[in-house]
Amino acid sequence: MSTAAYKSLTIDQVLVGDQLPPLTHEVTATSVILGALASRDWRPMHHDRDFAQQRNGTRDIFMNTPNQAAWLERFITDWTGPRARIGRYKFRMGDAICPGDTMVFSGTVEGVETDEHACSWVNLSIQLAVDGQVKTRFTARVALPTDADDNPWARTGSRWQP
Amino acid sequence: MSVEQDFTVGLQEARSWLDLERHKVVSEFDVEQGYIWTACAAVQNGNPIYWDDQLAQELTGGPTAPLTLLSAWFRPHYWMPGRDTIPLPWQTHFDLKEVLALPEAVATDSEVVFGEPIRPGDRIRCSETLRSLSEVKTTKLGKGRFWVIDAVCRNQDDTWVGTETMTGFGYRKAQG
């Protein structure tokens, strides 16, 4: 299908303080292992419960970093649609996320700006929580189309300043 | 002063690594569509730029890989014939632990910045650079040093596709 068939957020539709629609996922062993293997992370604490408990002291196998990042990307682009382009993200991880946890992503628009090349950006503050306890804190900078004709993916070289 | 008390062990060597490119790695395989779909399926990512070829062409000039899959492209195979040891991602992190005689280390923060999209058929290469090494710090984990390492990734055309920055803390455990 062509671009017009998909809804995409434009910068004029976003205000500082806006909340992103939350994303909830019941974490299973499959969530953890599939995500680890998809990101080519073969370390045993992400697929071997005995190893994770005995060597890492965790409750169970736990979600690896790139898997959390992949969930973050999905959380952001579920909100923005396909024309948005993530420029950067930063995170600090706390406790492990294990099978049986219900993880909830929530986020807030902290800033809206336009750079010197007329690229529009939103700055996001995002939390990944389990049972109300924040496990990972993220910030992200995401380019949104200025209007229906703009396409952040078309920016290359010096016109892309993430 | 015992080695356990001396936090200058290996410091001169570690400082000599600052701003030098180290551990250059070339991916063992080309970026491929099957991995892209597996990665999307793992997190139920339905973003149509990864599933709809026409849309991908219109928006990005062709198929691309999920941005957050960046590190996957230079992770080594779990096994391959003739290789006895698996190279580690963030090898500089482990080198610092060893040379500074800091037996424990954790990654505290991570930041990723994305450049040109990565596409099926690309061959990604990456090099690590130690950006900073702190003075001795004491945290609840123990006493040690923080360091910041960049992993800069480029494609086969030498076009920058992304940089991962990791902050680590190597330490000796707090007593008692």
Chai-1 contact restraints between the chains, C-beta under 6 A:
chainA,res_idxA,chainB,res_idxB,connection_type,confidence,min_distance_angstrom,max_distance_angstrom,comment,restraint_id
A,M1,B,D52,contact,1.0,0.0,6.0,A-B,restraint_1
A,T3,B,L55,contact,1.0,0.0,6.0,A-B,restraint_2
A,T3,B,E58,contact,1.0,0.0,6.0,A-B,restraint_3
A,Y6,B,P48,contact,1.0,0.0,6.0,A-B,restraint_4
A,L34,B,A42,contact,1.0,0.0,6.0,A-B,restraint_5
A,G35,B,A42,contact,1.0,0.0,6.0,A-B,restraint_6
A,A38,B,T38,contact,1.0,0.0,6.0,A-B,restraint_7
A,A38,B,A39,contact,1.0,0.0,6.0,A-B,restraint_8
A,A38,B,A42,contact,1.0,0.0,6.0,A-B,restraint_9
A,S39,B,A72,contact,1.0,0.0,6.0,A-B,restraint_10
A,R40,B,A72,contact,1.0,0.0,6.0,A-B,restraint_11
A,R40,B,R75,contact,1.0,0.0,6.0,A-B,restraint_12
A,W42,B,Y78,contact,1.0,0.0,6.0,A-B,restraint_13
A,P66,B,S71,contact,1.0,0.0,6.0,A-B,restraint_14
A,A69,B,T68,contact,1.0,0.0,6.0,A-B,restraint_15
A,A70,B,V43,contact,1.0,0.0,6.0,A-B,restraint_16
A,A70,B,T68,contact,1.0,0.0,6.0,A-B,restraint_17
A,W71,B,V43,contact,1.0,0.0,6.0,A-B,restraint_18
A,E73,B,P66,contact,1.0,0.0,6.0,A-B,restraint_19
A,E73,B,T68,contact,1.0,0.0,6.0,A-B,restraint_20
A,R74,B,V43,contact,1.0,0.0,6.0,A-B,restraint_21
A,R74,B,N45,contact,1.0,0.0,6.0,A-B,restraint_22
A,T77,B,N47,contact,1.0,0.0,6.0,A-B,restraint_23
A,P82,B,N47,contact,1.0,0.0,6.0,A-B,restraint_24
A,P82,B,P48,contact,1.0,0.0,6.0,A-B,restraint_25
A,P82,B,I49,contact,1.0,0.0,6.0,A-B,restraint_26
A,I86,B,L67,contact,1.0,0.0,6.0,A-B,restraint_27
A,R88,B,V113,contact,1.0,0.0,6.0,A-B,restraint_28
A,Y89,B,V112,contact,1.0,0.0,6.0,A-B,restraint_29
A,K90,B,E111,contact,1.0,0.0,6.0,A-B,restraint_30
A,F91,B,S110,contact,1.0,0.0,6.0,A-B,restraint_31
A,R92,B,D109,contact,1.0,0.0,6.0,A-B,restraint_32
A,W153,B,L59,contact,1.0,0.0,6.0,A-B,restraint_33
A,W153,B,T60,contact,1.0,0.0,6.0,A-B,restraint_34
A,P162,B,V113,contact,1.0,0.0,6.0,A-B,restraint_35
A,P162,B,F114,contact,1.0,0.0,6.0,A-B,restraint_36
